[in-house]
Structure formats: C-alpha cells, structure tokens
Amino acid sequence: MRLPWILGCLLVWGAGLAQPHPTPWLVGVVVSATGPFADVGRPQAFAAERGAVHHLRGGVFGTPLVVEIRDDGGDPRRAESLAIELADAGAIAVVCCTTPAATARVAAAMESRATPVLALAEVDLAGRFWGFGLVPDDRTVLTAVAVDAATQGKVSLALMALDSAFGEASVAAFERALADAGRTVAGVARYPADATVLTPEGLWIASRQPGAVVVWGLPRDLPVALDGLRRRGYEGIVYARADALPPASWARLGPAGDHAIDRADPWSGVRAAVPPAAIAHRLPPDHPHAPAVSAFVGRVLGGDPLAASAGERVAMARVDDALTWLHAAFEQVAGIGLVDPSTSTLRLATRDALVAAPLARLAAGAYDAVDGEARVVRWQGLVAVAVVPARP
C-alpha cells in the first residue's frame, strides 16, 4: 500500500525512523501487517493509512500532523521495540496492537514512558494511568445484551457457559452485567469443553423458563449448546458471543427483530451485541452511530461498506476511531495555548483531553474515558443484532 505526501506530512511504513520533524503532533501506529496475524493486521494497517490521509489533510489547526505506521510482523517483542522507538522519537500517543500479547507489552512500555496508548486488542489495563482500552470486555458486551433483552420485556436471563476458567469468568461477568442492567439471573448451567451433547443442560435451562438464554462459549461448543436448547424445546431468544459465530453468520448479521426466524437454520435468529461498523450496510440511518459509520465507510472503504467483511470492518473502524478520537483531543490541547509545549506536557494534556471529552459515538463503539478506569468503550455503543435468514 502506497500513500501520497500530504501537506508536508510523512507516513512512514517499516522499521526505520523518520528524520526529526518540527511538529509535536506525532502518532505511532503498531500493527501486524505481515506474519501469522496479518488477516487482522493488514486491514488495520490499511485503515491507519486511509484514516491518516483524512486527518493529515488539515493537521491540527494548520500545524502538520504525522502518523507513523509500523509493522511488528506478529512479534510482541518487536511491537514493544517499535513503540519505544516511536515514543523516543516524540510520539504524543501510540495506537496498537493486533494481538493481546503485543498490546500488553506495549502498554507496559508506554506506561513507563508516560505516553498514552490506545489498545486495539483486549488486554488487562487495570492500573494503567496511560492506557485506554478500545475493546469491550465480557461485562460490557453482556450489559448490552441484558439491556436489549429488557427492551424485549425480558426480566430474567439464564446462562450456559463452559466449565472452565473462561466459563468462571463469564459467570462473574454475566452476574455483574445483569445487575448493571437491573435484570435477574434465572439460572446458570456449566458444561465441559469436550461435550458433544448438551440436552440435559438444555432441559435444565428450558425448565427455568427464562426470558432469554445467553450461550457464552467458544466457536467449537456454541453449536452444541444451541442444539441442546432447541432439542429440549426452548423457543425463546438466544444470545451468543459474536466471536463464537461462524464467519458465514457474521455476513448475515442485521438489526435484531427485523426478520422472521427460520427454524430449519440453526443460526437463524441468534442474537449478539456488536460494534456498529459490523452492520455498516444495514445500520438504520437514524441510529446514533450512523453518521460516524458513514464517515468511516467514506474515508476508509471508498464509500462501499461491502468492500470488507464484517470482521474486517470492525478491525478497521477501531483504528480509525483511535485516530479520530486522538485528533479531536489534539485540537482541544492546541486550543489551550500551552506555555510549555514539550512532548511530556503534550502527552499529559492529550490524556487529560481524552478523559475530559464527552461520550464519543464513533464507528466501532462509544468511548468515554474516566480516571481510574482503563477500559473506555461503553455498552451504549454496541448494537443488538441477529443472524437473519439466508437468502435463497
């Protein structure tokens, strides 16, 4: 991918550092454009390039803005090294990374260098003063699920989860999320990861007559859990982890409730909570995130939301959101007229601007930074969707 020079601002691709530039507005982006995780990292890099073109056009009130994009090749240690180089070169903030392992290393390195880092992968940023997590955790997603169930008049929800550490964490997140949404827990059924039949668990859940059932598993066990529920006659709403749905189902996601359920299709009607960009081509025009999604599609996808898959759109939108959110923070800082415009002062001022900013409704979610809470993505920015029937 090649990019033009724009207003004297340079985008650097690769490992080498750019020559010193007079502007303080330097942003580093570290992703895995090559290597084993390139299926996600390549779209992220593309979004950084296309988004940067837009943000570079006017700089920060006319002052040039530089976005340097680096490829870590899927190596967390290289990601850390590249991020440190960017910070040492004066980056005001760093956006990274494709994998949790790389993101965790970079977050630790940027914490020691007092540099804001906007995390593109889900990692534990607890206690990170300089970390901003852009990926929703299970509690955030499950809160969106519980709120959607409430809009359907469902008071109680049951959970089917793995009998593992992952499942244990899911149960805790489920209980907290339902408390957040004012819903009640109808029951929790745990099942082994190697189960091939879950009809007893399905019967136990169905007998509780919950308003909705949440199946919080992995791709390999989700079909088994769904089959167990259906075989025991449960006909109510079923929610699942979006990441556990097969890719073909992601292509069929649409606004929940708009389509009849095809009982011959095991995935039809299964609901999930996803970032708005996932259904960019089906997002209602009056949706609160529709303007941001439309703007993202225009500058990154050339106006065609189907130019990328749903998963690619989410990965791209998260990078674009990071640049958009940072650009707005830079403009806030520039408007202050700092007496000491040193790199360290600009980093702290940028962090404070992100924390002070109102809820930002962007393409991959809603972001609201709060002191003492590293995860900034909110459940209000997720969209309740369903797998619509396949077209003949």
Kinemage of the C-alpha trace (Angstrom):
@kinemage 1
@onewidth
@group {chain A} dominant
@subgroup {mainchain}
@vectorlist {calphas} color= white
{ca met a 1} P 0.000 0.000 0.000
{ca arg a 2} L 1.394 3.376 -1.019
{ca leu a 3} L 0.366 6.779 0.239
{ca pro a 4} L 0.994 10.281 -1.116
{ca trp a 5} L 2.732 13.131 0.620
{ca ile a 6} L 0.099 15.429 2.067
{ca leu a 7} L 0.743 18.949 3.308
{ca gly a 8} L 4.347 18.060 4.017
{ca cys a 9} L 3.332 15.312 6.446
{ca leu a 10} L 5.080 11.976 6.215
{ca leu a 11} L 3.639 8.493 6.791
{ca val a 12} L 6.425 6.010 7.417
{ca trp a 13} L 5.941 2.296 6.736
{ca gly a 14} L 8.538 -0.103 8.106
{ca ala a 15} L 11.087 -0.213 10.864
{ca gly a 16} L 13.198 2.897 10.181
{ca leu a 17} L 12.506 6.170 11.993
{ca ala a 18} L 11.655 9.333 10.088
{ca gln a 19} L 14.012 12.268 10.227
{ca pro a 20} L 13.214 14.717 13.045
{ca his a 21} L 10.132 16.732 12.191
{ca pro a 22} L 9.310 20.152 13.675
{ca thr a 23} L 5.751 19.239 14.612
{ca pro a 24} L 4.951 17.845 18.055
{ca trp a 25} L 1.847 16.087 16.711
{ca leu a 26} L 3.274 12.629 16.100
{ca val a 27} L 1.120 9.487 16.426
{ca gly a 28} L 2.538 5.974 16.205
{ca val a 29} L 0.510 3.003 14.975
{ca val a 30} L 1.883 -0.520 15.516
{ca val a 31} L 0.049 -3.464 13.930
{ca ser a 32} L 0.835 -6.872 12.401
{ca ala a 33} L 0.548 -6.134 8.689
{ca thr a 34} L 2.595 -9.269 7.954
{ca gly a 35} L 3.126 -12.541 9.767
{ca pro a 36} L 0.672 -15.008 11.306
{ca phe a 37} L -1.882 -12.356 12.324
{ca ala a 38} L -1.939 -10.415 9.075
{ca asp a 39} L -5.574 -11.350 8.389
{ca val a 40} L -6.459 -8.792 11.066
{ca gly a 41} L -3.331 -6.629 10.999
{ca arg a 42} L -3.398 -5.909 7.277
{ca pro a 43} L -6.879 -4.325 7.392
{ca gln a 44} L -5.786 -2.384 10.486
{ca ala a 45} L -2.767 -1.021 8.623
{ca phe a 46} L -4.912 -0.129 5.636
{ca ala a 47} L -7.363 1.731 7.870
{ca ala a 48} L -4.497 3.605 9.520
{ca glu a 49} L -3.231 4.705 6.113
{ca arg a 50} L -6.606 5.775 4.778
{ca gly a 51} L -7.660 7.399 8.041
{ca ala a 52} L -4.363 9.227 8.297
{ca val a 53} L -4.906 10.763 4.859
{ca his a 54} L -8.087 12.360 6.169
{ca his a 55} L -6.617 13.531 9.466
{ca leu a 56} L -3.403 14.794 7.896
{ca arg a 57} L -5.264 16.957 5.419
{ca gly a 58} L -5.678 19.866 7.799
{ca gly a 59} L -3.293 18.818 10.532
{ca val a 60} L -4.116 20.310 13.909
{ca phe a 61} L -5.421 23.796 13.180
{ca gly a 62} L -2.928 24.017 10.329
{ca thr a 63} L 0.012 22.539 12.233
{ca pro a 64} L 1.247 19.366 10.500
{ca leu a 65} L 0.231 16.002 11.921
{ca val a 66} L 2.439 12.933 11.404
{ca val a 67} L 1.201 9.342 11.570
{ca glu a 68} L 3.935 6.693 11.504
{ca ile a 69} L 2.694 3.163 10.833
{ca arg a 70} L 4.900 0.226 11.843
{ca asp a 71} L 4.656 -3.496 11.121
{ca asp a 72} L 5.636 -5.767 14.012
{ca gly a 73} L 5.359 -8.925 11.880
{ca gly a 74} L 3.334 -10.617 14.615
{ca asp a 75} L 6.207 -10.493 17.122
{ca pro a 76} L 5.227 -8.930 20.505
{ca arg a 77} L 8.857 -8.087 21.290
{ca arg a 78} L 9.220 -6.257 18.003
{ca ala a 79} L 5.990 -4.401 18.710
{ca glu a 80} L 7.426 -3.259 22.026
{ca ser a 81} L 10.685 -2.175 20.384
{ca leu a 82} L 8.885 -0.226 17.660
{ca ala a 83} L 6.620 1.504 20.176
{ca ile a 84} L 9.624 2.508 22.285
{ca glu a 85} L 11.329 3.948 19.192
{ca leu a 86} L 8.196 5.941 18.393
{ca ala a 87} L 7.951 7.247 21.947
{ca asp a 88} L 11.620 8.179 21.975
{ca ala a 89} L 11.079 9.997 18.666
{ca gly a 90} L 8.437 12.166 20.333
{ca ala a 91} L 5.160 10.359 19.673
{ca ile a 92} L 2.355 12.000 21.634
{ca ala a 93} L 0.373 8.745 21.608
{ca val a 94} L 0.657 5.192 20.307
{ca val a 95} L -2.152 3.097 18.806
{ca cys a 96} L -1.597 -0.675 18.980
{ca cys a 97} L -1.678 -3.685 18.534
{ca thr a 98} L -3.128 -6.592 16.577
{ca thr a 99} L -2.650 -9.207 19.315
{ca pro a 100} L -3.205 -9.140 23.088
{ca ala a 101} L 0.378 -10.271 23.714
{ca ala a 102} L 1.845 -7.367 21.752
{ca thr a 103} L -0.631 -4.895 23.230
{ca ala a 104} L 0.236 -5.932 26.782
{ca arg a 105} L 3.965 -5.442 26.197
{ca val a 106} L 3.488 -2.079 24.525
{ca ala a 107} L 1.096 -0.869 27.237
{ca ala a 108} L 3.701 -1.659 29.898
{ca ala a 109} L 6.450 0.072 27.927
{ca met a 110} L 4.339 3.187 27.307
{ca glu a 111} L 3.326 3.321 30.960
{ca ser a 112} L 6.977 3.659 31.926
{ca arg a 113} L 7.412 6.390 29.303
{ca ala a 114} L 4.283 8.335 30.285
{ca thr a 115} L 2.812 8.005 26.786
{ca pro a 116} L -0.898 7.415 26.062
{ca val a 117} L -1.578 4.088 24.365
{ca leu a 118} L -4.893 3.273 22.684
{ca ala a 119} L -5.270 -0.519 22.807
{ca leu a 120} L -6.722 -2.318 19.772
{ca ala a 121} L -6.756 -5.766 21.423
{ca glu a 122} L -8.406 -6.863 24.647
{ca val a 123} L -5.896 -6.842 27.494
{ca asp a 124} L -5.997 -6.143 31.204
{ca leu a 125} L -5.064 -2.476 31.587
{ca ala a 126} L -6.034 -2.235 35.252
{ca gly a 127} L -3.845 0.308 36.988
{ca arg a 128} L -2.508 1.726 33.719
{ca phe a 129} L -2.708 5.510 34.014
{ca trp a 130} L -1.748 5.903 30.337
{ca gly a 131} L -3.791 3.032 28.898
{ca phe a 132} L -7.103 3.348 27.017
{ca gly a 133} L -8.791 0.053 26.116
{ca leu a 134} L -10.885 0.297 22.949
{ca val a 135} L -12.204 -3.296 23.013
{ca pro a 136} L -15.266 -4.176 25.126
{ca asp a 137} L -14.836 -6.884 27.741
{ca asp a 138} L -17.450 -9.556 28.506
{ca arg a 139} L -19.174 -7.447 31.142
{ca thr a 140} L -19.600 -4.575 28.689
{ca val a 141} L -20.991 -6.832 25.962
{ca leu a 142} L -23.248 -8.724 28.362
{ca thr a 143} L -24.618 -5.444 29.695
{ca ala a 144} L -25.601 -4.525 26.137
{ca val a 145} L -27.221 -7.956 25.817
{ca ala a 146} L -29.165 -7.525 29.065
{ca val a 147} L -30.360 -4.069 28.036
{ca asp a 148} L -31.539 -5.419 24.683
{ca ala a 149} L -33.395 -8.216 26.470
{ca ala a 150} L -35.040 -5.588 28.666
{ca thr a 151} L -36.294 -3.758 25.563
{ca gln a 152} L -37.975 -7.047 24.610
{ca gly a 153} L -39.690 -7.153 28.010
{ca lys a 154} L -37.475 -9.966 29.309
{ca val a 155} L -36.859 -9.724 33.045
{ca ser a 156} L -34.714 -12.815 33.659
{ca leu a 157} L -31.845 -14.332 31.708
{ca ala a 158} L -30.138 -17.704 32.009
{ca leu a 159} L -26.548 -18.520 31.114
{ca met a 160} L -24.891 -21.553 29.548
{ca ala a 161} L -21.121 -21.385 29.996
{ca leu a 162} L -18.076 -23.617 29.832
{ca asp a 163} L -16.949 -25.482 32.928
{ca ser a 164} L -13.518 -23.848 32.819
{ca ala a 165} L -11.677 -20.733 33.938
{ca phe a 166} L -13.104 -18.989 30.886
{ca gly a 167} L -16.599 -20.047 31.948
{ca glu a 168} L -15.984 -18.980 35.543
{ca ala a 169} L -15.050 -15.503 34.356
{ca ser a 170} L -18.119 -15.497 32.094
{ca val a 171} L -20.414 -16.281 35.023
{ca ala a 172} L -18.957 -13.437 37.076
{ca ala a 173} L -19.267 -11.020 34.140
{ca phe a 174} L -22.840 -12.200 33.489
{ca glu a 175} L -23.933 -11.622 37.078
{ca arg a 176} L -22.361 -8.153 37.189
{ca ala a 177} L -23.817 -7.208 33.813
{ca leu a 178} L -27.336 -8.236 34.803
{ca ala a 179} L -27.000 -6.238 38.000
{ca asp a 180} L -25.888 -3.244 35.922
{ca ala a 181} L -28.970 -3.603 33.720
{ca gly a 182} L -31.433 -4.338 36.527
{ca arg a 183} L -32.178 -7.880 35.312
{ca thr a 184} L -32.261 -11.126 37.293
{ca val a 185} L -30.329 -14.386 36.837
{ca ala a 186} L -32.715 -17.243 36.066
{ca gly a 187} L -30.036 -19.908 36.258
{ca val a 188} L -26.535 -20.900 35.178
{ca ala a 189} L -25.623 -24.205 33.524
{ca arg a 190} L -21.954 -25.195 33.130
{ca tyr a 191} L -20.806 -27.774 30.595
{ca pro a 192} L -17.475 -29.444 29.728
{ca ala a 193} L -15.495 -28.168 26.759
{ca asp a 194} L -15.460 -31.603 25.096
{ca ala a 195} L -19.220 -32.152 25.350
{ca thr a 196} L -20.918 -33.401 22.203
{ca val a 197} L -24.478 -33.448 23.565
{ca leu a 198} L -25.957 -30.910 25.959
{ca thr a 199} L -29.599 -31.955 26.122
{ca pro a 200} L -29.602 -32.343 29.964
{ca glu a 201} L -28.221 -28.837 30.390
{ca gly a 202} L -30.616 -27.548 27.741
{ca leu a 203} L -33.565 -29.116 29.573
{ca trp a 204} L -32.407 -27.673 32.898
{ca ile a 205} L -32.230 -24.187 31.374
{ca ala a 206} L -35.500 -24.522 29.450
{ca ser a 207} L -37.323 -25.669 32.593
{ca arg a 208} L -36.422 -22.388 34.307
{ca gln a 209} L -38.446 -20.581 31.620
{ca pro a 210} L -36.062 -17.647 31.325
{ca gly a 211} L -36.925 -14.616 29.235
{ca ala a 212} L -33.743 -15.200 27.253
{ca val a 213} L -30.730 -17.513 27.274
{ca val a 214} L -27.137 -16.412 26.854
{ca val a 215} L -24.702 -19.001 25.482
{ca trp a 216} L -21.209 -17.716 26.290
{ca gly a 217} L -18.858 -20.230 24.781
{ca leu a 218} L -16.303 -20.730 22.040
{ca pro a 219} L -16.827 -21.491 18.341
{ca arg a 220} L -16.490 -25.244 18.841
{ca asp a 221} L -19.095 -25.562 21.607
{ca leu a 222} L -21.653 -22.930 20.611
{ca pro a 223} L -23.433 -25.208 18.070
{ca val a 224} L -23.634 -27.986 20.668
{ca ala a 225} L -25.203 -25.656 23.245
{ca leu a 226} L -27.691 -24.279 20.727
{ca asp a 227} L -28.651 -27.795 19.684
{ca gly a 228} L -29.219 -28.785 23.314
{ca leu a 229} L -31.575 -25.871 23.845
{ca arg a 230} L -33.563 -26.485 20.671
{ca arg a 231} L -33.859 -30.228 21.296
{ca arg a 232} L -35.394 -29.506 24.677
{ca gly a 233} L -37.982 -27.196 23.192
{ca tyr a 234} L -36.603 -23.801 24.079
{ca glu a 235} L -38.035 -21.329 21.544
{ca gly a 236} L -37.107 -18.049 23.211
{ca ile a 237} L -34.399 -15.503 22.479
{ca val a 238} L -30.841 -16.844 22.428
{ca tyr a 239} L -27.806 -14.560 22.664
{ca ala a 240} L -24.268 -15.656 21.886
{ca arg a 241} L -20.748 -14.275 21.856
{ca ala a 242} L -20.329 -12.652 18.467
{ca asp a 243} L -16.775 -14.013 18.230
{ca ala a 244} L -18.178 -17.553 18.540
{ca leu a 245} L -20.434 -17.204 15.492
{ca pro a 246} L -19.134 -18.698 12.235
{ca pro a 247} L -17.876 -16.223 9.595
{ca ala a 248} L -20.836 -17.012 7.333
{ca ser a 249} L -23.195 -15.908 10.108
{ca trp a 250} L -21.319 -12.633 10.566
{ca ala a 251} L -22.123 -11.866 6.937
{ca arg a 252} L -25.824 -12.289 7.783
{ca leu a 253} L -25.970 -10.012 10.828
{ca gly a 254} L -28.738 -7.433 10.792
{ca pro a 255} L -30.798 -5.340 13.230
{ca ala a 256} L -32.438 -7.646 15.769
{ca gly a 257} L -36.147 -8.231 15.403
{ca asp a 258} L -36.451 -7.263 11.749
{ca his a 259} L -36.647 -10.796 10.386
{ca ala a 260} L -38.600 -13.993 10.991
{ca ile a 261} L -36.668 -16.981 12.341
{ca asp a 262} L -36.036 -19.908 10.031
{ca arg a 263} L -36.289 -22.978 12.268
{ca ala a 264} L -34.525 -25.096 9.678
{ca asp a 265} L -31.449 -22.897 10.054
{ca pro a 266} L -29.652 -23.484 13.398
{ca trp a 267} L -28.097 -19.992 13.357
{ca ser a 268} L -31.178 -18.047 12.313
{ca gly a 269} L -32.346 -15.580 14.950
{ca val a 270} L -29.326 -15.976 17.260
{ca arg a 271} L -28.592 -12.551 18.703
{ca ala a 272} L -25.384 -10.788 19.657
{ca ala a 273} L -24.092 -7.334 20.576
{ca val a 274} L -21.541 -5.981 18.092
{ca pro a 275} L -19.844 -2.698 17.134
{ca pro a 276} L -21.926 -0.584 14.717
{ca ala a 277} L -19.385 -0.994 11.907
{ca ala a 278} L -20.172 -4.723 11.818
{ca ile a 279} L -23.523 -3.935 10.171
{ca ala a 280} L -22.467 -0.784 8.336
{ca his a 281} L -24.591 -1.672 5.302
{ca arg a 282} L -27.667 -2.408 7.440
{ca leu a 283} L -27.372 0.176 10.205
{ca pro a 284} L -30.598 2.251 10.329
{ca pro a 285} L -29.944 5.823 9.163
{ca asp a 286} L -31.423 7.223 12.378
{ca his a 287} L -29.083 5.191 14.600
{ca pro a 288} L -26.899 7.400 16.871
{ca his a 289} L -23.729 5.935 15.308
{ca ala a 290} L -24.904 6.154 11.691
{ca pro a 291} L -23.084 9.454 10.902
{ca ala a 292} L -19.770 8.133 12.263
{ca val a 293} L -20.158 4.808 10.451
{ca ser a 294} L -20.977 6.592 7.198
{ca ala a 295} L -17.917 8.841 7.591
{ca phe a 296} L -15.698 5.825 8.309
{ca val a 297} L -17.004 3.948 5.253
{ca gly a 298} L -16.395 7.018 3.108
{ca arg a 299} L -12.789 7.681 4.091
{ca val a 300} L -11.568 4.096 4.607
{ca leu a 301} L -13.705 1.928 2.307
{ca gly a 302} L -14.297 4.345 -0.531
{ca gly a 303} L -17.998 4.567 0.259
{ca asp a 304} L -18.666 0.823 -0.125
{ca pro a 305} L -19.331 -0.933 3.227
{ca leu a 306} L -19.187 -4.318 1.497
{ca ala a 307} L -15.615 -3.718 0.352
{ca ala a 308} L -14.600 -5.506 3.577
{ca ser a 309} L -16.113 -8.296 5.655
{ca ala a 310} L -17.899 -7.547 8.912
{ca gly a 311} L -14.883 -8.624 10.956
{ca glu a 312} L -12.519 -6.559 8.829
{ca arg a 313} L -14.796 -3.529 9.150
{ca val a 314} L -14.668 -3.763 12.942
{ca ala a 315} L -10.867 -4.064 12.959
{ca met a 316} L -10.560 -1.126 10.571
{ca ala a 317} L -13.097 1.015 12.388
{ca arg a 318} L -11.319 0.604 15.717
{ca val a 319} L -8.099 2.002 14.227
{ca asp a 320} L -9.991 4.815 12.519
{ca asp a 321} L -11.784 5.601 15.793
{ca ala a 322} L -8.451 5.843 17.612
{ca leu a 323} L -7.131 8.386 15.110
{ca thr a 324} L -10.390 10.347 15.122
{ca trp a 325} L -10.538 10.451 18.921
{ca leu a 326} L -6.887 11.486 19.179
{ca his a 327} L -7.274 14.171 16.518
{ca ala a 328} L -10.119 15.737 18.494
{ca ala a 329} L -8.020 15.605 21.678
{ca phe a 330} L -5.087 17.260 19.899
{ca glu a 331} L -7.345 20.098 18.782
{ca gln a 332} L -8.528 20.558 22.367
{ca val a 333} L -4.938 20.728 23.577
{ca ala a 334} L -3.895 23.089 20.783
{ca gly a 335} L -6.703 25.432 21.749
{ca ile a 336} L -5.327 25.779 25.271
{ca gly a 337} L -2.180 27.556 24.160
{ca leu a 338} L 0.254 25.759 26.443
{ca val a 339} L 3.160 27.815 27.742
{ca asp a 340} L 5.333 24.668 27.825
{ca pro a 341} L 4.640 22.681 24.610
{ca ser a 342} L 7.188 19.986 25.444
{ca thr a 343} L 6.467 16.386 24.464
{ca ser a 344} L 5.827 15.325 28.061
{ca thr a 345} L 3.410 18.220 28.595
{ca leu a 346} L 1.563 17.465 25.356
{ca arg a 347} L 1.221 13.791 26.320
{ca leu a 348} L -0.305 14.632 29.677
{ca ala a 349} L -2.543 17.291 28.157
{ca thr a 350} L -3.709 14.816 25.496
{ca arg a 351} L -4.502 12.219 28.127
{ca asp a 352} L -6.447 14.800 30.131
{ca ala a 353} L -8.304 15.895 26.994
{ca leu a 354} L -9.378 12.309 26.321
{ca val a 355} L -10.615 11.944 29.902
{ca ala a 356} L -12.446 15.275 29.834
{ca ala a 357} L -14.097 14.669 26.453
{ca pro a 358} L -17.802 13.787 26.329
{ca leu a 359} L -19.013 10.398 25.139
{ca ala a 360} L -17.742 9.935 21.576
{ca arg a 361} L -20.014 7.892 19.315
{ca leu a 362} L -17.740 6.550 16.587
{ca ala a 363} L -17.796 3.705 14.074
{ca ala a 364} L -16.646 0.849 16.320
{ca gly a 365} L -18.331 1.989 19.516
{ca ala a 366} L -18.896 4.676 22.105
{ca tyr a 367} L -15.883 5.878 24.082
{ca asp a 368} L -15.869 7.682 27.402
{ca ala a 369} L -12.652 7.812 29.379
{ca val a 370} L -12.852 8.056 33.163
{ca asp a 371} L -9.962 8.487 35.575
{ca gly a 372} L -9.119 5.204 37.245
{ca glu a 373} L -10.847 3.076 34.586
{ca ala a 374} L -8.643 1.990 31.690
{ca arg a 375} L -11.391 0.480 29.514
{ca val a 376} L -13.109 3.349 27.725
{ca val a 377} L -15.552 1.580 25.385
{ca arg a 378} L -19.158 1.591 26.655
{ca trp a 379} L -22.068 -0.787 26.197
{ca gln a 380} L -24.169 2.066 24.792
{ca gly a 381} L -22.064 1.902 21.629
{ca leu a 382} L -22.875 -1.740 20.857
{ca val a 383} L -25.706 -2.739 18.555
{ca ala a 384} L -28.073 -5.651 19.162
{ca val a 385} L -28.149 -7.764 16.019
{ca ala a 386} L -29.485 -11.125 14.882
{ca val a 387} L -28.438 -13.665 12.277
{ca val a 388} L -31.010 -13.073 9.558
{ca pro a 389} L -32.313 -15.956 7.407
{ca ala a 390} L -30.100 -16.862 4.491
{ca arg a 391} L -31.389 -15.713 1.141
{ca pro a 392} L -32.351 -18.478 -1.313
